[in-house]
Amino acid sequence: MADNPGITFERLPHPAPTGEAQRVAALANPGFGSVFSDHMVTIDWEEGKGWHNAAIGPRAPLSLDPATAVLHYAQEVFEGLKAYKQADGGLALFRPEANAARFNESAKRLAMPELPEDVFVESVRLLVETDREWFPSLEGGSLYLRPFMFASEAFLGVRPSRKYKYLVIASPAGNYFKSGAPAVSIWVSRDYSRAAPGGTGAAKCGGNYAASLVPQAEAIERGHDQVVFLDAEEHKWIEELGGMNLFFIFDDGRIVTPPLTGTILPGITRNSLLTLAREEGLDVHEERYSLDQWREDAASGRLLETFACGTAAVVTPVGKLAGHDGEITIGSGGPGQLTQKFRERLVGIQRGTIEDKYGWVMKLG
Ligand SMILES: *Cc1c(COP(=O)(O)O)cnc(C)c1O
């Protein structure tokens, strides 16, 4: 590490890497989040000592004291990004510095130490290069990277932990949505909120996800793919899905996404698409959009398309909006033209088939 002379990653040899036949079988249809590569990165932090013990070694279970703080008070933050295979066969990351910066914003909100951004990027790069054999063979596959940090001190008192562990694991990924449907159906949660003003909605922390599981299960039970959350104060304004941001495209050239007011996760996909939408000449607005207006605009046909976006699912068309007062189809109910165009543009940049005008792609060795 040029900029962090104190942090060098020790390479611990793997005693028994997965055999080729077993790996190839696992990579044929990995789905999302259940197949893992052979290695992981670990770095420890301790009060008075800072970051130390940086290593890349065999992926293995952790041994934790039952009093480990994260198990009780959920002091944990994470990131999600992907490595892509480029058209020329090389590997690349998409805007990893943005993930590093957001990781530290999340850490600050959860009273956790920041990790130097170049150490974050280096940790991810090291894992991808070490486990480059773990790219799924299927079309559109990628290697999903999960950096995370948790409170590792064994202590039941309520205060910020004095010890943390940072890890990165990798999971070959195929399609995120089980149904693989071209457009998803989303359910409006009436009874639950994801994030309240002053809360942790803008931080990528496990606790936000824990709170989203019951409403997400309700959506699935009712036959829908995802839940959409409204604001916690007025139950009126559209915020986002459990793990994806939303965009709305209108017949007058407007494209709207809810603003980052502190209750919405600042998606890197969202940010990238705002740039691409401006480049496309659309009339871009980060502004509040109400559920009532959404229904009205879908019914009148003024709303042409809706899509959700995030690293895991990229750009996903929303074909149907459902709630306690009934269902409404958006546009044709299938993937809209601009939605598809945005998806192709973004995927093209990520995979090196479309020019990277903004310096978003970090090529790896
Ligand atoms: C991670 C996440 C997103 C998407 O962020 P990307 O950086 O685009 O992957 C959106 N909403 C929530 C709640 C998230 O946790």
PDBQT file of the ligand as one rigid body, heavy atoms in Angstrom, charges set to zero:
ROOT
HETATM    1  C1  LIG A 401     -27.334  -0.728  -1.375  1.00  0.00    +0.000 C 
HETATM    2  C2  LIG A 401     -28.679  -0.100  -1.415  1.00  0.00    +0.000 A 
HETATM    3  C3  LIG A 401     -29.179   0.548  -2.551  1.00  0.00    +0.000 A 
HETATM    4  C4  LIG A 401     -28.458   0.580  -3.871  1.00  0.00    +0.000 C 
HETATM    5  O1  LIG A 401     -27.198   1.158  -3.816  1.00  0.00    +0.000 OA
HETATM    6  P1  LIG A 401     -26.147   0.883  -4.999  1.00  0.00    +0.000 P 
HETATM    7  O2  LIG A 401     -24.944   1.624  -4.578  1.00  0.00    +0.000 OA
HETATM    8  O3  LIG A 401     -26.750   1.390  -6.236  1.00  0.00    +0.000 OA
HETATM    9  O4  LIG A 401     -25.952  -0.600  -5.026  1.00  0.00    +0.000 OA
HETATM   10  C5  LIG A 401     -30.415   1.160  -2.477  1.00  0.00    +0.000 A 
HETATM   11  N1  LIG A 401     -31.146   1.112  -1.346  1.00  0.00    +0.000 NA
HETATM   12  C6  LIG A 401     -30.697   0.482  -0.234  1.00  0.00    +0.000 A 
HETATM   13  C7  LIG A 401     -31.553   0.481   0.980  1.00  0.00    +0.000 C 
HETATM   14  C8  LIG A 401     -29.461  -0.146  -0.232  1.00  0.00    +0.000 A 
HETATM   15  O5  LIG A 401     -29.039  -0.776   0.873  1.00  0.00    +0.000 OA
ENDROOT
TORSDOF 0
